[in-house]
Amino acid sequence: MSTLLAFALIPLSGFATDVYIPSLPSMAADLRLSDIQVQLTLSLFLISYGVAQLFVGSLLDAFGRYRINIVSLIVFALASVIVANTGNIYLIYAMRIIHGITVGAIVVSKRAYFVDVYSGAQLKNYLSMFSIIWATAPIVAPFAGGYLQTYFGWQANFYFLTGFALLILVLELVFSGETIKQKMAFNLKTISAIYTGMIKTSSFTLGIIMLGLSYSMVMIYNMTGPFIIEQQLGLTPIVAGYSSLILGGAVMLGGIFGKATINQPFNKKLFLNLGLQALFGILMLGSTGFVSNLYSMICFAFVIHATSGYTFNSFFTYCLSRFPTNAGIAGGLTGGINYVIVSFLSYTIIALVPAKNETNLSYSYLILIALSLLVMWVISRIPVKRN
């Protein structure tokens, strides 16, 4: 049961962002804010979520997983209630930062759980399932959020997050417990040396950069898709939710293919995947001169998101299994640097190339694809044995 609960919490970061994606235009109108001000609630969550993971891993390795996880669930639920009951955007910003910190602690503790409990081929199998399980959030959350927005308003999304956190909290108290076998002494010099050694491992660090680039493609759509669908195309939040559901399914499909090809030559399969992604990015841009509607946008984005999910699954499995003796720190660095990259990169790209239509969205994708190919080429030059 504790393993099922651990899997249930892996998608929490996705739920915390994706459930209110269909509500972004309504939040902007209701709070009398610009699009970019509301989009900042996503970026602040991603930044705090990423930064928290950079440090929480050492705390989890030193003080254990269980108590930190329990406290984080309680604080996350309280912050969700506050967001649902305020119209002050600055208070919402503050609560979203708290969301990021607490979700960072929760997710890293659950990643470390698997390394604590499992080993060998079984551990590798579970780690390769992470991105597939995580992809349930982009499927379920915006689908539910579209209906919650239509019938109850944007606040209902945050009550949903409250209920989810409290339900898991009760189950954790009943079925879970501490799993760390040997706690690491909380020595700043030792911890700093471990962090430095990991970051200096170029294949590990570049792998995290690839994670950030692949997930930025998903996040750019999440931050802009509802505005294109609801404002430019004049469709409903429910349609925006269904569209996000389809693209969430694409990410999961890519993760499934990643898991199925886990033993294939690493560099070769990634270059083939990125080549397909580049092809459809170019076709998407070229097609906008002939056809540009919801169906064309979602069809091209589906392939791009599926290949993004493939890249994410491949590098996530590699990075998390790279340092099994310091699972908390490795998981924290992987998730932390990834989300810091995603937050700054996605926000910068939509500020420079506002995805107000399919053409600009395709430009955003192509920028990230080009960067991915460059980083992948650098990785291929590193003489490191891969799975």
Steps between C-alpha positions, in 0.01 A plus 500: 500500500784740581639448147162587349489816712849590384389466138187705578712793618744499205250698280429761773717764332300453182169526684618821668558660159266329256171494688446874466642540148148533345427768764789733412293732273216509756741573785647788299153642436369446852807648672534773233853399408697462178568159350868515597416582865288188530755290313750609764315282754623201301854632471528578873385149584755349262785716632427426867437132423833479322703694758346304788608171346859622484515508881231267628685188386772549762236553771324179397825305505587642843164503681293243313211509256181442697459797735607755241246351258216516755567863598527600134160348418336698782659831396416438132132448587489821709662703221243366251214615722652848526533533120134403458390768745696807393488748216843641580740394227804559721363265766433248223860540386621433857283189534617369164858531623400300811334249268828462313706447815265244653445308175877491456540333840215255433611390154870465585414295809297262285770469236745410777249248636547277196878508529466419873273201445598354161823423313635354177269430207189558713619849595585582137155384395328718761711805415413465132133508601534841671444715192211276393331535840583872508325540163167407659486856637505674158226256393264506797562844654410739213208276400358526854603866521301591189180370659580650840555838335180482295269398785667635816763760405878507527501473880365144476832387355680588821236333714565191288871522588408536867283189493763298316772594750282423803394162360861398439596632844253269673617201295865582570434514875331160486720306258841665465808549713872575493701314233853641517745229606788719616473873558783719382657736752392856425848634435511798266853424381414140414170597338669773293759249378223261389314778317821615332592148391159444344491831318852446366384172343433649157277222370275539808479880474442502124235233549314734735525779242336265249221439751446875528491552125255212443261607777517866393320399180212368708501798736498760222183344366351484850565871554369616163268234355189604697539861385527391135201267532274722710593847375619463142286201399204596721452154652414397856714400802366145456647488149830630643484225761436228241788632289736485797372150576593386147847655526547350846425165339772576245756552778396172661522319165852631454590379848361154424713478185796619704448220750454244220832598339693538827769251388551646151819699417457828685642760261354343187144482631515859633629645173227318307241632742626859477516474120132406491423785737686750279319375190156556650603837643597615150181353349292676767656837415467443125137392523384820670507675162232258375302386802493619860228376732454296816538167321823587319653647815416198716610247235846650461534567873404137570807365321727765648376426853526124447863531393556735793363232734740248344799727564384573854452132588841401363698765686292488819570129543870555438541797736309349795693173488840669461580536874308235701693558825378861517152457354347801675764743378507351149121517475498853636764621258330330207160648572633831631726599214243369253220722631722806539591460132133447406376803696750748357512356149124471448425843647778663295387340174134598538609853593715526186270299270148525646316185389190691395446265206621174350779672305665644809449175690687314223787753523520433876515125440773537236719710730488225762552221245811673361644537851419133573687384191801710599513362855445144375794539263720610793382200704582265213860623511543391864657152522261361761342156491119526495212261538 
